[in-house]
Amino acid sequence: MIPGFVWSARADGAIEFLNQRGLAYTGLSSQKILGQSWNNTDLVHPDDSQGLLEAWNSIVASGEPDEIQARLRRFDGEYRWFLFRVAPLRDDSGRLVAW
């Protein structure tokens, strides 16, 4: 019921969850997107794909919270800018387990 596009990723950065609003925006089923990285989908604007990949890899390597901007394709083919805010989720021993 959150009025936003909410997602989570495994420690390696692969998409683990996308809420109903995100699925409706993209027009994809959860089966199609889960386990993928944003760059392994056709959702990221071609001009933003490489920058998003580099920024995401840097964030995953750092294990620190950060932000990335990129355009994502809506179900009708239109691209819109999104601000991805990411924060690590750690277990009791401090090991990063999800984003």
Short mmCIF file of the C-alpha atoms (twelve columns), coordinates in Angstrom:
data_MODEL
# 
_entry.id   MODEL 
# 
loop_
_atom_site.group_PDB 
_atom_site.id 
_atom_site.type_symbol 
_atom_site.label_atom_id 
_atom_site.label_alt_id 
_atom_site.label_comp_id 
_atom_site.label_asym_id 
_atom_site.label_seq_id 
_atom_site.Cartn_x 
_atom_site.Cartn_y 
_atom_site.Cartn_z 
_atom_site.pdbx_PDB_model_num 
ATOM 1  C CA . MET A 1  0.000  0.000   0.000   1 
ATOM 2  C CA . ILE A 2  3.037  2.295   -0.166  1 
ATOM 3  C CA . PRO A 3  2.337  4.961   -2.821  1 
ATOM 4  C CA . GLY A 4  5.745  4.539   -4.416  1 
ATOM 5  C CA . PHE A 5  7.957  2.308   -6.502  1 
ATOM 6  C CA . VAL A 6  9.609  0.013   -3.933  1 
ATOM 7  C CA . TRP A 7  12.164 -2.681  -4.634  1 
ATOM 8  C CA . SER A 8  14.826 -4.682  -2.866  1 
ATOM 9  C CA . ALA A 9  17.847 -6.568  -4.079  1 
ATOM 10 C CA . ARG A 10 20.020 -9.431  -2.904  1 
ATOM 11 C CA . ALA A 11 23.508 -8.644  -1.629  1 
ATOM 12 C CA . ASP A 12 24.866 -9.160  -5.168  1 
ATOM 13 C CA . GLY A 13 22.466 -6.522  -6.539  1 
ATOM 14 C CA . ALA A 14 19.948 -8.801  -8.283  1 
ATOM 15 C CA . ILE A 15 16.319 -7.702  -7.910  1 
ATOM 16 C CA . GLU A 16 14.592 -9.687  -5.171  1 
ATOM 17 C CA . PHE A 17 11.300 -7.789  -4.850  1 
ATOM 18 C CA . LEU A 18 9.333  -5.193  -6.800  1 
ATOM 19 C CA . ASN A 19 6.056  -3.976  -5.340  1 
ATOM 20 C CA . GLN A 20 2.751  -3.949  -7.220  1 
ATOM 21 C CA . ARG A 21 3.126  -0.262  -8.164  1 
ATOM 22 C CA . GLY A 22 6.526  -1.007  -9.756  1 
ATOM 23 C CA . LEU A 23 5.156  -4.013  -11.609 1 
ATOM 24 C CA . ALA A 24 2.228  -1.940  -12.889 1 
ATOM 25 C CA . TYR A 25 4.569  0.881   -13.982 1 
ATOM 26 C CA . THR A 26 6.866  -1.463  -15.920 1 
ATOM 27 C CA . GLY A 27 4.166  -3.809  -17.186 1 
ATOM 28 C CA . LEU A 28 6.343  -6.768  -16.207 1 
ATOM 29 C CA . SER A 29 5.456  -9.773  -14.099 1 
ATOM 30 C CA . SER A 30 7.473  -10.570 -11.000 1 
ATOM 31 C CA . GLN A 31 8.672  -13.777 -12.720 1 
ATOM 32 C CA . LYS A 32 10.238 -11.728 -15.516 1 
ATOM 33 C CA . ILE A 33 12.121 -9.254  -13.322 1 
ATOM 34 C CA . LEU A 34 13.084 -11.150 -10.153 1 
ATOM 35 C CA . GLY A 35 16.700 -12.317 -10.127 1 
ATOM 36 C CA . GLN A 36 17.681 -9.757  -12.797 1 
ATOM 37 C CA . SER A 37 19.750 -6.624  -12.426 1 
ATOM 38 C CA . TRP A 38 18.206 -3.415  -13.718 1 
ATOM 39 C CA . ASN A 39 20.689 -3.477  -16.609 1 
ATOM 40 C CA . ASN A 40 19.656 -7.004  -17.643 1 
ATOM 41 C CA . THR A 41 16.143 -5.759  -18.375 1 
ATOM 42 C CA . ASP A 42 14.981 -3.497  -21.182 1 
ATOM 43 C CA . LEU A 43 13.695 -1.006  -18.611 1 
ATOM 44 C CA . VAL A 44 16.688 1.330   -18.363 1 
ATOM 45 C CA . HIS A 45 17.044 4.025   -21.019 1 
ATOM 46 C CA . PRO A 46 19.917 3.091   -23.364 1 
ATOM 47 C CA . ASP A 47 21.709 6.390   -22.627 1 
ATOM 48 C CA . ASP A 48 21.607 5.675   -18.882 1 
ATOM 49 C CA . SER A 49 22.394 1.971   -18.868 1 
ATOM 50 C CA . GLN A 50 26.198 2.100   -18.633 1 
ATOM 51 C CA . GLY A 51 26.205 4.860   -16.006 1 
ATOM 52 C CA . LEU A 52 23.628 3.021   -13.906 1 
ATOM 53 C CA . LEU A 53 25.633 -0.202  -14.126 1 
ATOM 54 C CA . GLU A 54 28.870 1.520   -13.084 1 
ATOM 55 C CA . ALA A 55 27.202 3.409   -10.228 1 
ATOM 56 C CA . TRP A 56 25.354 0.318   -8.977  1 
ATOM 57 C CA . ASN A 57 28.514 -1.817  -9.075  1 
ATOM 58 C CA . SER A 58 30.336 0.889   -7.118  1 
ATOM 59 C CA . ILE A 59 27.577 1.037   -4.510  1 
ATOM 60 C CA . VAL A 60 27.430 -2.756  -4.141  1 
ATOM 61 C CA . ALA A 61 31.225 -2.853  -3.735  1 
ATOM 62 C CA . SER A 62 31.176 -0.071  -1.127  1 
ATOM 63 C CA . GLY A 63 28.310 -1.527  0.907   1 
ATOM 64 C CA . GLU A 64 27.229 2.036   1.744   1 
ATOM 65 C CA . PRO A 65 23.930 3.896   1.190   1 
ATOM 66 C CA . ASP A 66 23.762 6.033   -1.943  1 
ATOM 67 C CA . GLU A 67 21.553 7.388   -4.722  1 
ATOM 68 C CA . ILE A 68 21.467 6.913   -8.500  1 
ATOM 69 C CA . GLN A 69 19.339 8.603   -11.158 1 
ATOM 70 C CA . ALA A 70 18.234 6.891   -14.361 1 
ATOM 71 C CA . ARG A 71 15.281 6.793   -16.711 1 
ATOM 72 C CA . LEU A 72 13.036 3.735   -16.609 1 
ATOM 73 C CA . ARG A 73 10.637 2.621   -19.303 1 
ATOM 74 C CA . ARG A 74 6.977  2.675   -18.441 1 
ATOM 75 C CA . PHE A 75 4.650  -0.096  -19.720 1 
ATOM 76 C CA . ASP A 76 3.673  2.132   -22.692 1 
ATOM 77 C CA . GLY A 77 7.285  2.766   -23.773 1 
ATOM 78 C CA . GLU A 78 7.656  6.241   -22.240 1 
ATOM 79 C CA . TYR A 79 10.760 6.883   -20.112 1 
ATOM 80 C CA . ARG A 80 10.660 8.779   -16.816 1 
ATOM 81 C CA . TRP A 81 13.465 9.822   -14.469 1 
ATOM 82 C CA . PHE A 82 13.771 7.946   -11.184 1 
ATOM 83 C CA . LEU A 83 15.944 8.496   -8.157  1 
ATOM 84 C CA . PHE A 84 17.048 5.119   -6.805  1 
ATOM 85 C CA . ARG A 85 17.823 5.378   -3.102  1 
ATOM 86 C CA . VAL A 86 19.606 2.353   -1.749  1 
ATOM 87 C CA . ALA A 87 20.614 1.313   1.733   1 
ATOM 88 C CA . PRO A 88 22.305 -1.885  2.859   1 
ATOM 89 C CA . LEU A 89 20.563 -4.349  5.146   1 
ATOM 90 C CA . ARG A 90 23.001 -6.172  7.413   1 
ATOM 91 C CA . ASP A 91 22.630 -9.195  9.663   1 
ATOM 92 C CA . ASP A 92 23.658 -9.273  13.337  1 
ATOM 93 C CA . SER A 93 27.282 -9.946  12.386  1 
ATOM 94 C CA . GLY A 94 27.410 -6.935  10.056  1 
ATOM 95 C CA . ARG A 95 27.354 -8.965  6.836   1 
ATOM 96 C CA . LEU A 96 25.452 -7.304  4.006   1 
ATOM 97 C CA . VAL A 97 22.439 -9.491  3.160   1 
ATOM 98 C CA . ALA A 98 20.248 -7.258  0.975   1 
ATOM 99 C CA . TRP A 99 19.673 -3.784  -0.438  1 
# 
